[in-house]
Amino acid sequence: MLREARRERLSSAYPSRVIIDCDALAANVRWIKTSIGADVALMAVVKANAYGHGAVAVADIALRNGADMLAVANISEAIELREAGIDAPILILSFLPPAVAPVAAELGLTVTIYDFAQARDYQSALENGWSKISAHIKVDSGMGRLGAPIADADALCNFVRELPNLELDGIYTHFSAADDDRQHTSEQLARFQHVLDRARRRGRRFKHVHAANSAALLTCRDSLFNVARPGLLLYGLNPLGRGRAPDGLRPALSWKTSIAQVKTLPAGSPVGYGNSYRTRGRETIAVLPVGYADGLRRSPRTWREVLVRGARAPLVGRVSMEKVTINVSHIPNVWIGDEVVLLGKQGGDEISADQIAEWIGSINYEVVTSLAPRAPRTLDLS
């Protein structure tokens, strides 16, 4: 108990904190479940620490609000969930080293198969212990990453069905441009459907068939088979890369810190490494205890502004490993300890992941997943 209390105190003392709105997450999951309908299973993608939101907490909230299964990138992420007591079906979306296939089988995980040699290696790793592992075939319908080529997909399915230690109960594909290329997405869907049609003509069915990621749920409803596989939508962010997410979804993450120091510098004073910024007049500079080690990108482009007392304050000077400076000359009564919002709302203003993505020349996915795990994830239950 004393150790737990100490850990809690140390967690709350970290210079920045990522706050997760549990109500928003729960509402987002329910919105998606309503959108896809009762006959479609919801596979919540919680890879990359649930897109920076905290995998265990998000998985728990998702499962309690309508998710039927989970998806992660690798076995380490799956083990974290199992050790936290989460026993729902978990699909590993990416590469699993054959040597750890017995561990995956013991934990009741589902693996992704996309290659004949990979399937043989899993069979070899499992056959001595007589354990079986569930598998989904991944089909490369036009993305060019992991996945069985269309020409090989049918044969791979047949091959896996004959392996005694592999249980084939799913098949899926992934869209490369469902956010902005309807034509290519339609072509991918047609190729995937061709694979399914060939299997059906042979009298073969798959328990789980999935293709619709977050973007496809909004742009290509024909891709909704009997499982939906959203990621970004769970977190209330827009996968289409423009504007806000659909009505009914709310961003669940905010990132905050506190002012460490406030000082007034005369004109011409250098601020930060390399003296890349010099005050243009008498300026009030505040120091924040966060930097690129926390996920505040340094270069080639970084955050432009943060929120202090409900007003925007520009970053000045270079971002350091764990410090950054802002100009608060225009904001009265700024003191040490004042809350600073790097991502989220304060007063009547908001700095969104989409706006930050524009500033740094990236996408909202990278903004939230780049927040360092060392910043504690605090659950807002209000």
N, C-alpha and C positions, 0 to 999 in steps of 0.2 A: 504493500500500500504506500509506504513512504517513497519507494522508488517510482511508482506511478505518479504520485503527487509531484515529485521533483521533476519528472519528465514533462508533466503538464505545465509547471511553472516555467521551465526552460523553453518550451514550445511557444508560450505566450510572450516570451521576452525576445523572440527573434525579430530582427529589424524590420522585416516586411512579412505580410501575411496574405495568403490567398483565401478568400472567403467564398464558400459555396452556398448558394441559396437552395436549400433542400426543397422548398415548396415549388420553386421554379423547375427544378429537375423533375420532380414528381409530376407536375402538370404537363411538362413537355412529353414525358413518356406516355401519359394518358392521352394526350392530343394525337400522338403518332398511332397509338393502338386504335383509337377511334377512327383515324383516317384510313388505316389499312383494313379494318374490319375484323370481325371476330373469327373468321375462318383462316386468317393469315397469322402465322406465328411471328413474334417479334424477337429478332436476334439483336441485342444491344451490343454495339461495338465499343469496348472499353479498353482498347489497346492504348499504348503510350500513356499509361497512368490515367486512363479515361480522358484523353486529350488534355492532360494537365489538371484535371479536376479531382483526381484521387480515385483510383480504381475500385478499392474495396467499398467505399461509401457509395459511389455511383452505382456499382453493381447491385448492392443491397437495395437502394432506392428504386432502381429500374425493375428489379424482380418483384418488389412489393407493389408496383404500380402497373403491371401488365406485361413486362418482358418475360419471354418463355425460355430464352437461352442467351448465352453470351459469346462474344468473339474477342480474341486477343491476338497479338502478333506472334508470341513465342511462348515456350513452356515456362520460362521464368515468371511471366505475367500470370499464367494459369496457376502456377504453384502458389503465388501470393494469394490468389482468390481462394484456393482450396484450403490453405492454412488459416484463412480467416473464417472458415466454416461455410463457405458458399458451395453448395452441392449441385447447382444447376448445370445443365449441359454446357460445355465450353468447347468451341471450335478454335483450333490454332490455325490462323490464316496463312502463316508463312512457313519457312523452312524449319523442320524438326530434325536434328541429327539422329540418324538411325540408332545410335548407341543408347539414346535415352527413350526410345520407343517403349521399352518395358515400363519405365516410370510413367509415361503418359497413359499406358494401358491401366496401370495400377490405380491411377488417379481418375480414371473414367473420362479421359479427354478424347476429343475427336480431332484427327489429323487431316491435313489437306494433302492430297496426292495429285501429282501432275506429270509423273514420269515413270516409265516402266522400271528402270534401274532403282529408283527410289522405292517403288512398291516392293521389289524383290528384297531390298535391304531391310525394309520393315519386317517382312515375312521372316527373314533369316534371324533378325534380332529377337523375334517373339516366339519362334517355334519351339525353342528348348524349354521355355517355361509354360508352354501351352496356353498362354494368355492371348486374348483377342483384343483388337482395338478398332474402334469405329472410325470410318473415313468418309470424307467428301472428296469427290473429284473436282478439280478446278480446271475449267476450260478457258483457253486463251481465244476469245472471240474477236480480238482486234485491239488489244492493248499492248501486246508485245512484252509483257513481263511474265511472272510465274503463270504457268497454265499449260495444259496439253493442247497442242495444235488441233484445230478442228478435224483435220484428216486422221488424227490418231485417237481422238476422244472415245469413239465407240469401241475401238480395240482395247484401249486402256481400261475402260469400264469392264469389258468382258474378262480381261486379264486379272483385274483385282477381285472380281467375283469368284474366281477360281482359287484364290489364295486362302487357305483355311484359317489363318490368324488375322485376316482383315475382313471387317464387316462393312460393306459399302452401303451406306444409307443416305447419301446426299450427293448433290452435284450443283455447281454454281459457276458463275462468271462474274467479271467485274468490268464496269464501264469506264472508259478513259476520258470521256468528255460529255457526260450527261448534263453538265451544267450549261454548255453553250454550243453543242454540235448535235442537233436532233437527227441529222441524216446519218452520221456515223453511229450514233447510238442505236438507231433503227437497224442498221446493218449488223451491228454486233448482236442485237436481240434476235435477228433472223437467223444468224449462224448458230447461236445457242439453241434456238427452237428446233433447228434442223437436227442437232444432236439428240434432243429429247424425242423428236418424232421418230428417228431411227430406232431408238431404244424401245419406244412404245410399239412399233411395228413388230419388234422381236418379242413382245410380251413382257418387257421389263419396265419396272417402275422404280422411282426413287422416293424414299420417305420425305426427304427435304430437298426442295428445289428453290434456289434463290439467286437473284441478280440485282434487285433494286437496292441501291445505296441511297444516301440522303438526297442527292440531286435527282436521281431517277424517280424517287417518290413524288417529287414536285413536277417533273417534266415528262415522265414516260410511264404512265400507269399500266401500260401493257406489260411492263417488266415485272409486275407484281405476281409472283407465283404463289407458293404456299408458305413462304418465309420472306420477310423483309429484313434488310440488314443495314439500318441507319447508324450513322456515327454522329456527324456534326449536328444534326437536327436535335439529338437528345439534349445537347448543351445549349439550345436556343439560339444557335448561330445559323446564318444563311449560307448554304452550300453553293448558291448560284453566283456568289462573288459580287453582288450588287444589292444595295438597299438592305432593309431589315428582313429578318426572317418572317415567315407567314404569321398573320394574326393568330394569337393563341400560344405562341412560343415566346419564352423570355430567356435572355442570357442568364446563365446560372453562376458565372464567375466574375469576381472583382479582385483587384490586386491593390493593396494599400501599404503605405509605409508612414513614417513620422519624420518630421524635420529634426535633424541632429544638431544643426547650428545655423544661426543667422548672423550675418555680418554686413557692414556697410563699407564698400571699397571706393576709393577715389577714382576719377577718370584715368584710363590707361592702365589699370591694374590687370595683370594676367590672371586667368582662371583656368585651372586644370592643366593636364599634361600637354606639353608641346606649345603652351602659350597660344593655342589656336584662337582663343577668344580673349579680348581685352575690353574692359568696361568702356562704354562710350561717354560716360559721365559718372556722376556719383550714383552708384547702384547698390541696392540691397540684394545680397546673394544668400540663398539658403542651400545648405548641404543636406542631401538625402543619403541614407545609408543603404543604398542599393546600387548595383552595377551590372556589368555584363555577366558576371558569375551567377546572377540571379535571374537572368533572362532578359535584361534590358539591353537590347542589341547596341553594340558600339559603332559598327561600320558595315557597309559603306553609308548606311542611313539608319537613323535611330528615331526614337520617340521625339516629337516636336514639343509637346506640351504635357503638363499634368494639371490636376485640379487642387487648388489650395483655397480654403474658405469659399468654395463655390466659384472661384475665378480661375481662368487659365493662366498658367505660368510657364514661360518657355524654358526649355533646357538650354544651357550655355556651357561652352567648353566641351571637352571630350568626356565620354562616359568612361569611368575607371572600373576596375574589377568589382569593387563593392561600394562605390560612391559616385554620385552625380550632383551637379549643381544647377540651380534654377534661379531665374531673375524674378524676384517678388517685389520690385520697387513700386509697382502700381497697386499692390495689395496691402492695405493698412493692417497693423497689429498682428503681424506674423511672428510666432514665437516657437521656441524649441518645444517639440512634442506635438505640434499641430498635425492633424491627419492630412495626408497627401494621397490622392487617388491617382494611380498610374493607369488603371483600367477599371472602368465602371462609372457609377454615378456619384455626384456630390452636389448638393443644392439642386438647382434646376438644370444642370449641365451633365453631359455624359461623354466620356472618351470610350468609344467602342472598339472591339477587336477589328472590325472592318476599317475604321478610321486609322488605327495603328498600322494595319496592313498596307494601306495606301501610303502612309508616311515612309515605311521601310521597304516598299516595293515588293511585297510578298502577299500572302493570303492569311485569312483569319485562322486557318488550321495551324499555321506555324506560330502565330502570336501566342495562342493558348498552350500549345504543346511545348513551347520553349521556356516556359516558366519553370525555374529550377525546382526539383523535388525537395530541396533543403528548406524552402519556405513552407511552413506548416499550412496544411489545408484545414481551415476552420469551418465547421458546419454551422450555418445559420438556420436555426430551427424555428425562428419566429414567423 
